[in-house]
Amino acid sequence: MGYAVRAHTSFPARQPSQPRITAPWQLNEELRSFDAFGKRTIVRKTKPGDCAAGLGEVETFINEYWTSKQRAAHSLHEVSYRACFKPQLPRFFIERLTLPGEVVYDPFMGRGTTPLEAALLGRIPFGCDVNPLSAILTVPRLSPPFLEQIRERLAGIPFEECAANSKEFDGYPEELLVFYHPDTLREICSLKGYLLEREARGSLDGVDRWIRMVAVNRLTGHSPGFFSVYTLPPNQAVSVESQRKINARRRQVPPRRDVPELILSKSKSLLSACDEHTRKTLAQAAGRGLFLTQPAASTPQIPSDSVSLVVTSPPFLDVVNYAQDNWLRCWFCGVNPDSVAITFSKRLEDWQEAMSEVFEELERVLKPGGYVAFEVGEVRGGQLNLEEAVLPCGARAHLEPVSVLINDQQFTKTSNCWGIDNARKGTNTNRVVIFRKPA
């Protein structure tokens, strides 16, 4: 069974009558001739940054392969996480390179975009991330409870009983008053205590996990839909000192927020597209899924030759510091952020070494003829294109480079995306290196 694409997108999905792409030349021909949004593909060559692997130039296809003009993705995707890609990216490859019932894997799953989209499309979701918050954010959305179940559970949680004086909070609540109204912080602490106690007893169930997932997503943000006063966007938490400065600059005081009501409101939004068909499709996929919290370079739990497609985006050099961004989420979930060994490389050579180890493992788990779509975006203001650096990493693991896809969104001129020349920070294009394991 495949997922009913009609439910959440105007994306030009491949029809059941269209065969799955198997040969690299078929994929490249489709990328070359793609014109779903009225643009012609520009073809260039990418030269690997390291000739030691004996690689020649690789064909690069530039077009708008998925577009900001599309309607929003499925409502279940709407949780925030730093440096995540849009669901349209994994969907593009899942629809073309896999069939329902096959395994789709993301070794750096982040908020779980690839596993969730794979499950919605009737594939078996595998995911891994060294950050324990990833599983906390991902797994509950594969088995979503009903809104009434969430409402009943929230009504039974003793939000009025703040455990702020217990040893497990270590004085943090007082410092967190820069983010929260005192009564809001009491409710947050009560919820944290309830969830940690249930987890310690082994009684944390699917409804509890859903509530935890939503609470983690609502801890800080820039609108009244979050527990906090205005702060930076909802995919990270600034330091206590930085928030003090924000409060002073904006002359703001944390307002009272109703924690259970906000959790219920966000749950309603996330579940808005969860019809009977969606729930049935997710249940079939989730029951066969596998989610790991460990380094992506060592995943012995995944059988060799079992994965049909890998779609992922690794940590980018020194652009994102995941541990720094997630300190408040770790506090709420009882996770020690210092124990999370996130890949955070400043030197390109160190990053390449780490990625080469991951590719060795991906080569093991991939089926012969399976594909890897490795999204590397832009870093350092476009001065460094990681696709050139990652091509040798995959080749050394005996994966065949197929091509490079550059998804050029409407806010970036196609003429600029090859040698980017702008003063804006962040990722302006999706740059995806495609590999294949020899059949």
N, C-alpha and C positions, 0 to 999 in steps of 0.2 A: 504493500500500500504506500502510495506517495502522499505528501501533504498537499492540500488544496491551496495552491498558490493564490487563487482568487481572493483568499481571505485577508491578505495583507499587502499586496503589492500590485503595481502595474508593470512589473518587470517583464520583459519579453521572454517568458520561460520556454524552454525546449519542450516540445510536445512528446507524448509517449511514443508516437510513431517514429520519432527521430532517434536513431541508434546512438548508444553511448560512444563517445570518442575513445578510440583505443590507440591509434598510431599518432606519434608526435606531429607528423605532417598534416594530419586532419585538424588537430587543434590549431596549428599555426595558420592553416588556410582559413579557418573560421575567424581567427583574430584579424587576419589580413582583410577579409571581406566584410567584417562587422559594420553595419550601418543602421542599427536599431534607433539611433537618436539623431539621424540626419547628418552624421559626420563621416568623412572618409578616414580610414586608418593611415597614419604616417608610419613608414617603416624605416628604421635606422639599424645600426649595428652597435652592440655593446662589446667593448674590448675588456676582457678580464684584467683585473688589476695585478694579477700574479701569473706570470707565464710558466711557472714551474710545473703546473699541472698539464702543460702541453695543450692548452685550450686555444681555439681560434675565436674569431668574433661570433657573437650570438645575435640572432635576429631579435629586434626589439620593436614591439607594436604599440603605437600611441593612439588612443582614442578615448571616447567617453563610453566605457563598457558598462558601467552602472552610473546612474545619474541622480543628482539632487532633486530632479523634477519628479522622481518617483514618490508615491505615497509612502508613508512611514512603514517600517517593518512591523512584524508581529509585536503586539503589545507586551509580550513577555520579555522582550529584549530591553525594555526601558529601565535599566539600572545603570548607574554611572560608574566608570572605572577609567583611570588614567591611561591614555594612549591606546584606546581600543579602536578597532576598525568597525565599519558598518556591516550589518548582516548581509547586505547585497554582495559583499566581496566573497565570503565563503559560498554563498548560494550560486554565484556565477560558476564556480569550479565544481561544486557538488552536483549540479544538474548536468554538467557536461561530461564529467569524468567518473561518475559512479551510478549504480543502480540501487533502488530501494533494497534494504537488507544488508548492504555492504557497510564496512567500518570506515568512518571518517574520524580522524585523530588530530588533536591540537596539543603539541607538547608544551606550549606556553599559553594556556587557555585564558588567563586573565579573568574577565567577567563571564566567560563561557559562551561567547558569541558563536564560535564554530560548532561546539557540541550541541547547543540549543538549536541552531539552524539545521544541523544535520538531523536531529531528532524530529523536528517539524517536517522535514522532507522524507521521513520514513527510513533514514539510515541509522546505523548503530553508532552512538556517540562515545568516543574515547577522549579523555582529556587528562592533562598533567600540568601541574604548576608547583614550583617549590613554595609558593606563597599559600599558606593554608586558607587565606581569605577567598581564594579562587573557588575552592570546592564549596565554601559557605555560600557564595553568591550564585553558583551554578546549579548544584544538585537540586535544591528545592523547586526550581522552575521547570524541571523535567517531570515533576509529579505534583502539580499545583493543587492545593486544597480548594474547596469551595468557599465563597465569601462568608457564608453563614458559619462554617466551621471556624474561620478566623475570628469572627465576631464573638462567638461563644467562648473561645479560648482566651481572648483578650479580657472578657468580662470576668474570667476566673483568676486572672493574675493580680496579685496584691500590690498594685502600683503605689498605694499609700504607705507601704512599709519600706522605707529607705534603709538599705544596709550600708550606708556610707561610712559607718564607724567600724565595720568589720575589717580585718587585716587584709582581705583580698583587694581592697581599693587603695591602700597605701597613700592616702592623702590626696589623690588626684581630684576628687570632686571639687575641692575648694579652688584649685587652679582652673578647673573647667568652667567656673562661673563667668569667665570672659566670653564663653560661647553661649551659655544657657542661663535662663531664669532659674532661681533656686528651686522652685516647684517642678520645673521641667527636669532639672538635673536629678531631683529625687526620684522622679518616675523612671528616668533612664537607668539610674543605679538599681532601682527595684527590679526592673526588667532584666538587667544584667545578672543580678543575683539569682533571679528565678531560673534563667536559662543555664547558668553555670551549675546550679544545684541539680537541675534535671539532667544535664550532661554527665555530671559526676555519678549520678545514680544509674545511668544507662537508660533513662526513660524519656530522653529527648525524641519526640516523634516528628512526623512530617509537618504537622501544623506549627509546632515550635520552631522547626528549622525555617519554615517560611517566614514566620514573624521575626526571627533573628536576621534573616536575609534582608527583609524590608527595613528593619531598624538600622542595620549597618549602612544601608543606602540612604537613610534619612538623617544621619548624624549631623552633617554640616552641609550648608548650601547657601543659595543666594535668593531664596524666596520664602514666603510663609509656609510652603509645603515641607520645610525641613525643621528639625528640632531646634536649630541654632538661630542666633542672630545672623544678619548678613555677613557672609565671609566669602572666600574664594569659591570658584565653581565646585560642584558637588563630587568631583572625582579626586579630591585630595583634602588634607587638613593642614592648615598652616600651624606654626608653633604658637604656644600660648602668648609669647611676647609679641609676635607678629599680629595676633588677633587684638591684643591691647592697642596696638597702633592703629589698626583698622577702626576699632571702636572710637578711639579719640578723634581720628580724622573725620569720621562720619557723624560724630557726636551721637552715637547710638548706645542703647542699653538693651541687653537681651530681653526680648518679650516672652510672655508666658505662652508656651505651646502645649497642646494636649497630645501627649505621646500616643496613647492608644487610638485616638481619633485620626491622627496623621498616618499611622500604620494601616488602619482600615481604609482610608482614602486612597493611599498609594496601592494597596492590594486591589481595590476595585479597578483602578486604572490598569494595572498589570494583567488582570484577569479579563479585561473587557472583550478580548477576541478569543477567549477559551471556550469554544463551543464543544459539542459532544464529539465531533470528528477530531478536533485538535487533541482532546484529552485521550481519546482512544489511540491515536497515532503516537503521542508521547509515551503512553503507558507501555506500548509494545517496544518502543525504542529504549526507554529508560531501564526496563527489566534486563536488557542485555548490555547496558553501558558499563564503562569502567572509568573510574576517576582516581587519580593518584596525586599525592602531595609529596613530591620528591624531585630531585634534579632530572631534567629531561634527557641527560646523557646516559642514564642508567635506569631502565624500566623493564626489569626481567619479568614483571607480571604480564606484559604484553607479548603474546606468542609471536614467534618469527613468522614472516610471510602471511600476516593476518590483516593488514591495513590496506585498503584500496586507495585512500587519498589522505594526505596531510595538508591542512590549511592552517597557517600559523603566522604570527608576527613576534619576533623575539625582542628582548630588551635592546634598545638602540644606544650603544656607547654611553656617553655621559649625559644624554638628553633627559632621562627620567630616573628619579631616585624613588623606587617603589616603597622601600622601607620608610623613608622620610614622609612620603605622602600618606601612608596608611597607619601612622602611629596611633591615631585615635580609634580607628576601626579595630586595631589589634588590642587596644585597651578594653574595648567593649566585649570582645570575644575571648578575652583571657589568653591572648597569644603574646609571647615575648618577641617583639620585632627584632631584637638582636640575634635571635636564634634562626632567623630566616635568611638563608644564604642566597640572596638575590644576585643574579649576574649583573655587575655594575662596572663596566670596563671603560677606562678613559683612553687607553691606547688601542688603536685599530688592530694591532697584532694580537693583543690579548683577546679582543672580541672574536677575531677570526679563529683563534685556537679553541675558544669555548664553543663556537658554532660548528667547527669541524668535528668535535666530539659528539655533538648532537646529531649531525648528519650521519655519522657512523652508526648510531643507534637507529635512526630513521631508515637507513638502508636495510638493517636487520628486520625491522618489523613490517616493512612494506612488502606487499605481494609482488612477484615479478610482473612487470607492466604497470605497477602502481605509480602514482604521481605525488609530487610535493609542490605546493604553491606557497612560496616563502616571501612574505610581504616585509619590505624593509623601509618603506617610506623615504623621507628626506631628513637629513640631520645637518647640523652646523650651517643653517641658513642656505642649504642647497650646495654648499661648497664640496661636500663629500657625498657621492652616490654609492650607497652600500651594495647595490646590485653588482657593481664591479668587484667588490671585495668578497661577496658571498659565492660567486660562481666557482672559484677554485675550491672553496670549502666543500661544496657538494660533489664536485668532480673527484676530489681526493677520496671520497667515500664510495666511489664507483657508481655514482648517479650521473645519468646523462643530462647535460643542460639541454633543454628544449627551446626556450625562448624567454624573453623578458616582456611582461605586460606592464604598460604604464597607463593607469586610468587617470585621464586628465579631466578634472572637474571644471565646470563652467567658470569658477572663480580664478582659474589659472589659465592663461593663454597657452595654447598648444605650442606656439612658437617659443615660449619661455621654458617649457617643462623639460626640455632636453638639457639645456644649460641654464639653470634657473637664475634669473636676475631680478630679484625683488628684495625689499627690505623687511618683509614680513617674517615673523618667526613661526615655527610649527611645521606641520606636514601639509603640503599643498597638493601632492599627488600620491596615489598608491602605486608603488613600484614593486612588482611581484616577479620573482625569479621562479621559473617553472623547471622542475627536474623530473626525470622518469627513471625508475629502476628497470634495467634491461629485462626483457621477458625471457 
